[in-house]
Amino acid sequence: MCNACNRCCHHKAIRVGPYESLRLSRRLGITTTEFLSRFTEAGGTVLQTRDEDRGCVFLGARGCTVHPDRPLACRLYPLARWTSPEGDESFGHLEPHPQTAGIYGTSGTVDDFLRSQGLPEYFAMADRYGELYDRMVAVMERLDPDEGLERRAERRAEIDELEAGTLATAWFDVDATVATYCRDRSLPFPTGIEALVDLHLKAVDAWLDTLEPPRRA
C-alpha cells in the first residue's frame, strides 16, 4: 500500500506511450501536442524530471498530481512485467527505495494487485500499440534491409539524446495525427479516449500501408 512518501518518484526514467500521453494530456486539460512539448524528453517517450532533485515532473508536495491517470510503470510498481515473443506473461518484484513508507503485504495475489491499480486496460492498450510497433519495425526493415539490430540500438540512443520536448516521430502525437486523418477524410474529430486511440492506430496503419512495397500478383 502506497503511503505517498514520494521516495519512489525520484531518479526514474518513466516511459510513456501514446495512450499514456493521451490520458495525461486530458488530465491536464491540454492537447497531446502541448503535453509532449512541455513534459517529455527522449523523443517523447520519457517523462521529464526536475533539475534540482531528479523528481518526476508531476510530483507535488502531497504526492503525484496526476495519480488517477499515472503511467503504466507507476501503476505496476513495485512489480515488473515481462512478455515473451509468444505472448507469455511473467512478473517480478523490483527493489523498493530503502526508506520507503509503503506497506508490502503477503495476503493478496498479483492479479488482485493488477486489478486494484487499473492495469488490465493499460496492458490491453500496450498490446495494441505493441502490435503496431512490430508492424512498423517489419516495414522499416523491408525498406532498409541493412538496418540491423546494431543500427536499431544506435537509433534508440539518438532518440534518448534528443532535447526535452522534441519528438522522435510525429506519430507519437495522438491529437495531431488524428486531426490530420479526420481532416483528410472529412471525419468528425472524436472526443473520447477510446475513439481517439482507435483512429490513431488506423492512421498509423494507413501510413504504413503507403510504405509497403506493392504485392506481386
Secondary structure, DSSP 8 states (H G I E B T S, - for coil): ------GGGBS---B--HHHHHHHHHHHTS-HHHHHHHHEEGGGTEE-B-TTT-BBTTEETTEETTGGG--HHHHHTTEEEEE-TT--EEEEE----TT------SSS-HHHHHHHTTHHHHHHHHHHHHHHHHHHHHHHHHH-TT-HHHHHHHHHHHHHTS-TT--S-GGG-HHHHHHHHHHHHT-----SHHHHHHHHHHHHHHHHHHHS-----
